[in-house]
Amino acid sequence: MVARLERESRAAPAAYQMKVAALALLGFLILGLIVGFAGLGLLLIAGLAVVTVLTGGKALILLLKFGKLLLLLAIPLWLLVKLSLSALFTRLPAPQGLTLKRGQAPALFAAMDDMRRRMKGPRFHHVLITDEVNAAVVQRPLFGLIGWPRNYLILGLPLLEVLSPQEALAVVAHEYGHLAGSHGRFAAFIYRLRHSWSNLQGLTQQWDGWASRPLQRLVRWYAPYFNAYTFVLARANEYQADAASAELVGASVAAAALKRVNIGASQYERFVEHTFGQIRDAASPPQDLAVQWAAQANRPPPADEVSQWLRNALQRESQVSDTHPVLRERLGALPGQALAAGELPPPLAGESAASAWLGAQATALRETLQREWQERVAQPWSQRHEELQVRLQRLAALQAQPDRTLDEHIEQLRLLVDLQPEQNHLHALAAFNAEHADQPVTLFLEACVRLDQADDHGLALLERTIALDDDAIKPASEKAYAFLKPRGDERAAAWADRWNRRDAFEQARSQQLSRLDVAHELHTAQLSPEQRERVKSVLGLGGKGVQRAFLARRVLPADPSIETYVLGLELTSWARLRDQEHAIVERLSEFEWPMHLFICVLSGAYKPLREKLASLPGTEIEFASPG
């Protein structure tokens, strides 16, 4: 659909925009029709009640007699009207962050005022500071999908720490360009409407009750379709917003900002990983996270690391669902920047945007954000620390043993790799695998260690791991892809395809395992004496109301090797008369069974199983009914 619309928008842009406008109008029209029909039904019911009361006599008696029925009709109509109006007019949740006033950061507000004057856009009603490596401009309409919008500028303090003031202005100008109509007023309206419908879809998913289902189905159909149909326009808007940013600060600064955002995100990700790497030794999270990051952001990382981060960003491929083009495409669209895409941005000279824009307020914001972060992660941090201490004690106990079983040796190697990542465990893993070549866990561990050390022999070890255990396909593919993709190795695509095929297989298997399909093949269950006795015992304890029981093995088309079974029940006439089907299945499901089992009553949708089960030899389970 996206490819077709891209061709259509290039061939006839005016016609495409007309269709987008018609589709936007259709959304409001459908909501209006729902409100109108439901409202008309309410008016008719109310009018009928009023006329009946005024007429009196027998009509009033009929109203008293059928008033409950009219009320039952009126309630869902009223709820439908209420929910439809709620969809149109309920205010969406406001963005979260620390509110910043003009007096607290005059330099920031002066820069925003100048940007607004030059780009001729609306003013910001709120400026928020967050702890994310991001910047955004958000419009929040006063009444749900429509109404006077309130404009929010959201600035991530960690991002401002790595940008110069001009680069930060380029980032904000890109976001502001969507609101200022840099790609046209109509496109700006559609941009806001896309976000509103997406937010509305999330809101309707929280509604309960059958009266909300018509509107839920409408929004569930319309919102994704509207977003998909306007996807081409949204992607074009991103290029136009980049052009508006370049016009404000210059193409070279805009390009440097795009690169710095990607580099800064990778640098911050490594910083956070290092921070959480302290959980093993520290019982509580650090109290100065934001201060630490500010100091690190002011120290440029090694040039080879920065080059690798930029290469990784430039090698990312655009996905069908990405409204934002990838970095390579965005740089190529900026005047004179395509050939310089691989060049590193110049080192920061002078103050960061955080210091220049926020001044003394930056210190207070860092303290508040790091305190909130510490409070948010304190409990899971402490729990994880305690878990690691238990594992460290287990490792110490294993190391203290004079002799270890094979499983204990494998466990020790796993604990060493997990708990002591700063040490090199390659020799120990290689020695173990040389002696025990058929252990997939330790082969995988050695493969990962080798790849982390840039030794591509780890790829061959991943293949050996998969040959021993096909459940390793996805983690092995992820590790291989992460190793090959940044190096531009074409083999990365094959590993990605391998992951996708395995994922599709696992999803199909999981879906078939979780639902009973009467069309699937059944085989006689080959149970051990212990399993059969356990099944008979459970039926004897919880099988009240069960007249006959049949057990067979299900054959899943996706994976016939999976051992899963179906227990089909025929109920007594008394149990059927009292509609005990659900209660009996629930009662039996609470017991512990010796296999993966799907329990059903052989009636209704599962009636076709009765003949299949009865025709298989040895499927009926004889048991002593509890009476």
N, C-alpha and C positions, 0 to 999 in steps of 0.2 A: 504493500500500500504506500509506504513512504517513498519508494523509488518511483512509483507511478505519479505520485503527487509532485515530486521534484521535477519530473519531466513536464508535467502539466503547468506548474508555476513558471517554469522557464519559457514554455511556448506561449502561454497566455496568462500573464500575471494578473491582469485586471479581472479575468473570468475566475481565476482561483480565489482572489480576494472577495469577489461577490459571493462565491459559494461559502467561504468562511463566514461572511457576514450573515448569510441566510442560516447557516448552522447555528451561529450564536443566537440569532433571533428565535430559532426553533426551540432552544432550551428554555428560554423565558416563556415561549408560547405554550409549551407542554405543561410547565408548572402552572401557568395561568388557567389552562383548561382543567387541570385537576382541581384547582381551587374553585373554578366556576361550576363544574358539575357537582362537586361535593356541596358547595354553597347552595346551589339550586335545589338539591335534594333536601337540605336542611330547611330552606324556605318553604318548600312544598309541605313538608311534615308539619312545620310550625303553622303554616296557613290552614292546613287541614284541621289541626287541633283548635285554632281560634274559631274557624267557621263552625266546628262541631259544638263548641262551648256556647257560641252565640245562638245557634239553632235550638239547642236544648232538647228536651224530650228523649225520644229513642236514640237520636244521634249521640247524645251525651252518654247514654248507657253503653252504646257501642264503643265510645272513646274510653270509658272506664274499663271496658272489657278487653279492648285491644291496645290500651295505653302502653302496656309493657312491651308489646311487639314494636310499636312506634319508637319507644325509647331505645330498644335494641338496634333499630335501624339508624337512629339519630346519633348514637354514641360513636360508631366507627366513622360516620360522615364528618362529625365534628373533629375527631382526632385527625382525619385526613386533611381537613382544612387547616387545622392548627400546625401540623407537621409541614405542610406545604408552605405556609406563611413563615414558619420557622426556618425552612430552607432558604427562603428569599431574604429574610430580614434579621435572623439571629447573628449577632456579632461573633466572629471567629476569635479564638484566643489571641491575646496580644503577644507579640514577641517578648522573650524574656532576656534580661540583662541588667547591668547597673546603669541607672539613668544618669546622664551627664548634662549639667546645665551650662548655659553660656558663660556665666561668671567663673565656672570651674576650669574651663579650657578655652579662653578667648582666642588663642591662635587657631585651634581647630575650627571654631565657628566662623572666624574670619576667612579661613580657606574655603569653607563650605559656602559662605555668602558670595565669595568671588566666583566660585564654580557655578552657583545658581545664576548669578548675573550674566555670566558669559554663555551658559548653555540654555538660558531662558526657560528654566523649569520651575516646578513647584517647590515650596519650602519644606524643610524637615520639621515635623512636629515633635519628634522624639529622637534623641541620640542615645544609643545603648552600647555598653562595653561588655564583651563576653570573653571567655577563656578559650576560644576556638581560633584556629588558623584560618580565618575566613573574614570576608567583609560582604555585606549585603544591604540592599535597599528593599524594604517591604512596604507594600500598601495594604492597609487594613480598612476596608470600606466600613462606613458607619452602620450600614444595615446589610449584613450578610453579603449577597452578591452585588448589591447596588448601594448607592448613597455616597455622601461626601467622604473620600478616603483620608485616612490619617497616615502620614508618611514616616517611616522609621528608618533611620540610618543605624546599622548594626556593624560595629567594628570589633574584630577580635584582637585583643591586646597582644597575644603571641605573634600575630601577623605584623602588627605595627612595629614590633621590636626588630624585625629583620628588613623593613622597608625604609627607604629614604622618604622624606615628606612628598617629593614629586612623584615617586613610584606609588606611594599610598594614594595620592590624589588621582593617579591614573586608574587604580583599582576601583576607587569610589566613583570616578567619572563613568566607568563602564556600567556599573550598576545604575547610576543615576540616569544614564542615557536612556534606559528603558522607560523611566517615568517622564523624562523631559521630552519624549517623543522624537528622539533622534532618528528613529526609523519610521516616523509618521504617527499621527495621533491614533489612527485606526489600529496599527500594529501594537502601539502601546496599550490600547484598550484590550486587545486580544491577549496580550501578554499578562495583564492583570486578571483577565477572566479565566485564563488557564489555571492560574494559581488558586483562584476562588473556587472553581469547580473541583480541583484536586482536594482542597481543604474541606469542601462540602461533602465529597465522597467519604472522607475519613469520619466526618461528623455523623452522617447517616448510618454508618456501620455500627455506631454505638446505640442506636435506637432499638428498643424491644417492643414486642407486641405485633399481632397480625395486622393491625390497622396501618402500621408503618411500611408494610411490605410492598404495596404498589409503588410508593415513592422511592423506597430503597432499590427496587428493580429498575426504575427509570434512571436514577442517578448512576447505578452500577453499569447500565448500558451506555448512557449518554456521556458521562464524564470521560471514560477512557477513549470513546470514539472521538469526542471533541478534541481531546489532547493529541490523539494520533493524527487527526485530520489537519490540525494546525501546527503539527510538528515542523513541517518545512518552513513555515513562517517564523516559528520560534528560533530555528537554527540560523536563518538569515538575519534575524534580529540581533543575534550575538555578534555577527560580523559588523553590523552597523553600529552596535554599541562600542565595539573596539575602535571603529573609525572615529566615533565621537570622542572617545578617550584620547586617541592620537591627535585629534585636532586641538584638544585642550592643552596637552603637555608635550606634544611632539611624538613622532613615531618611534624614535629611538628610546625615549623614556617609557613609552607604553610597552615596547618589546621587552625592555629590561624588567619592568614590573611583572609581566607575564612569566618570565623566566624565574624571577626571584620568588614569586609565589610558589612555584613548583619546587624550587630548591629549598625554600624555607619550610615547606610542608614535610619534605624528606628529612631535613635536619631536625625538625621538631619531633617527628616520629621516632627518630633514633634517640633523641633526648628523653622522651617518655619511656621508651623501652629500657633505657639505662636506669631511669628512676624506678620503674617497677622491678627491675633486676635486683634491687636492694631489699626486696621483701624477705628473702631468705635470712638476712642478717639483722634487719631492722624490724622491731615489733610494731612500729607506727610509721605512717607516711611522713615525708619531710614537711616542715612547716614553712619553708621558703621556696616553694616550687617556682613561682613567678619571678622571684628575685634571681634564682639560679638561671632561669631561661634568659632573662634580660642580660645577665652577664655573659652567658654563652653566645647569645645572638650578636653581641658586640665583638666577639672574637671570630674572625673568618675561619671556617673549617679548611682543612688541607685542600689544595686545588684539585688533586686527583679525585677526592670524594665528591667535590662540587661538580666536576666534569662528569662523573658517573651518574649523579642524580639528574643532571640536565640531559644526558644521553637517554636515560630511562624514560624521562618525560617526553622527549622527542620521538621515541620509538613506540609510544602508545598508539594503538590503532583505534579509529573511531568506530563505535558500536552503533547499531541501528537505533537504539533507544537514547542515545546521547544528544540532548539539545545543544549542549556546549561542544563545539568542535574541539578536537585535540590541539595541543600546543603547537605542533608542527603546522597545522592548517591555519591557526590564528596568526602565527608569525608570518606565514606566507602571504596572508591577505593585507598585512601592514606595508605601507610604501617603503621600499628599499630594505626590508628586513629578511626576505626569504634566503638570500645568500649568507646572511650573518646569523642564521638561526642557531648554529652550533657554537657561536662565540659566547663566552661567559659574560654575565653582566658585570659592569665595572664595580670595583670594591666600594663599599659605602664610605662616603667622605662626609664627615660632620655627624650631626645628631641623627638618631633614628626618628621615624615618624612618631613613635611613642613619646620620646622626649620633647621633640619640637612642638607637637600638637597639644600634648597633655601637660607639659611642664611639671610643676611640683605635684600636680594631681596624680601623675603616673605612679608615684610611690604609694599613695593611699589606695589606688585601684589595684595595684599588685597585691597589697596586703589583704584586701577584701576578697579578691578572687582566689588567692592561695588558701585563705582560711576556709572559704566555702568548699574548695576542692578537697581539702584535708578532711573536713567534716563528712563529705560525701563518700569518700573512699576509705575512711578509717575502719569501719566494721569489716568490709570484705578484705581489706589489707590484713587486718589482725587475724581473720579466719585463715587466710592463705598462709600467713606466717606460721601459725600453729600447725597447719597441715604439713608444711615443709619441715618443721622441727621433728614431727613424727617420722617423716621419711628419712631425715638425717639420722635419727636414732636407729631406724631399721638398717640403714647403710652401715652404720658403725657396728651393729650387731653382726651383720653378714661378714664384714671385714675381719671381725674378731674370731670368727669360726675357723678352726684349723682345716676343716673339709667342708665342701659345699656340693650339693646335688647340681645336676645340670640346670634345673629350673632356678635354683638359688643363684647360680653363676650368672644366668641371663638377667635375673632381677637386679643383681649387683651392678652389672654393666649399664642397665637402663637408669638406675639411680645415679650412677656416676655421671653419665651424660646429662641428665636432667638437673642435677643439683650442683655440679661443678663445671659449668660451661666454659669457665675461664681457663680450664686445664685441657691439655691435648690427650685425648683418650684413644687416638688412632692405633697406637701400637697394641694396646690391650684388646681392642676390638678385632684387629687383623689377626692377632695370635689366636684368639678364640675361634674365629671363623675358619682359620686354616685347619683347626682340629675338628670343628663341628660345622661342616659346610651346608647343612640342611636346616639351619635355624633362621627363618625369615626375619625375626625381630632384630637380631644382632647384625644380620646382613644389611638391613635397612639403616640401622644406626651407623654402621661403618660408611655406608653410601652417603649419608647426610654429612658426616664429619669430613669426608673427602671433598664433597662438593663445596662445603663451607671454606675449605682450604684451596679452592680453585683447582682441584684434581678431578678431571673429567672421567677417571676410572670409576668414580662413584655411579656413573650412568649404567655401566655394565652390572654393577652390584644391584642397582634398582631392578634391572631386568631379571636377575637371579631371584630377587625377593618376590617379584610378581609370579615367576614360574612356580614358586613354592606355595604362594598364598595369593589368590586373585583378589582377596579383600584389600590387598595393598596397592591396587591399581591407582586409586584416587590419591592417596597421600604420596605415592611415588611419582605420579604425574605432576602433582603440585610442586614437588621438590625439583624435579627435572626442568619444568617450565620456568621456575624462578631462577634456576641456574643459567638456562640457555637464552631466555628472552632478552635480558639486558646486554648479552653479548652479540645480539643480532644473529644468532644461530637459527637456521631454517628448521632445524629439528624441533624447535619449540612448538611449532604448529602441529606436528604429529603427536606430541605429548598432550597438547590441549585437546585434540580430537579424541585421543584415547580417554582422557578424563570425561569428556562429554558423552562418549558412548557408554562408559561404565556408569555414569550418573543416570543416563536414561534407562539402562538396565536395572539399576537399583531402585529407581522410582517405580518402574513397571512391576518389579517384584514386590516392592512394599505395598503398592496399591492392590495387587492380587492377593497378597497375604492378609490384608486388613479387611477384605470384603469377600463374601461367599458368592461365587458365580455358579449358578446351577448348570451352566453349560460346560464347566470344566470336567475333565476326566477324573474318575474315582477308581482307586485300587483297594484291594483287601488290605487291611492294616496288619502289618507284620510286627506284632507286639511281643515283648518279652513276657514271661509269666508274671513277673513283678508288676509290669505296667498294666496288664489285663486285670490283675487282682485289685490294683489301686482304682481303676475305672469302676469295677464292680462295687468296690467299697464306697466310693463317692456317691454312686447312684443309689446304693442302699441307704446312705445317710440323708441325701438331699433330693431324692427322686420321687417324693410324694406327688401323686397326680400323673406320673409317667407310667404308661401302660407297656410300651416297648421302646427300646433304644438301639440304634444302629451306629456303628463306628467304622469309618473308612478313611483311608489316606487320600488327601486332595493332591492332585497333580497340577502344579502351577505351570502354565505355558512358558512364562518368563524364565523359570528355574525349576525344572522337575526334581532336582536334587534336594530341595528344601523339604524337610519333614514337617508337614502340617496336616491336621486331621479335622474331620467334621463329625460331630455327634448329633444325629438326627433323632428327634423325639416324637413319639406318638402318645398323645395324652388320653387319659380316661374321659369318658363322656361327661362325668361330673366336673372335671377340671375345665373341659371345653365350655360347658354350660356356664360356668362362673368366670369365663374369660381370664383364666389363670396363666395363659401362655407366657406373657412377659414376666410375671412374678416367678414362675418356675425357672425360666432361663436365667434370670438375675440371681436366684438362689444358688443354682448350680455353678454359676460363674464365680461365686465367692470362694469356692473350694480350690485347693491347689491340685492341679492335674499334672500327670507325668509327661505331658507333651504340649506343643502348641495346638490349641483346639478352638474350633468355631462351633458353638452350640446353637441349634435352631430347632424350632417346632416344624414338623413336616406338614405345613398347611400354608395357605396364602401363596406368597412369592416363592416359598421353598417346597411347595407341593410336588414339583417335578422330581425332586430328589428321592421321594419315597420309593418309586419304582426302581431307580438306579441302585439305591442302597439294598433293597430287598433282593435284587437279582444277583448281587455279589455274594459269594460263599463266605461264611464265617464273619459276617458283619454284625449280626444281632448279638447284643450283650445280655446274657441272662443274669439277673440280679434279684436280690430279695427286696421287694418293695417295702418302704418304711410304713406303709399302711395308711 
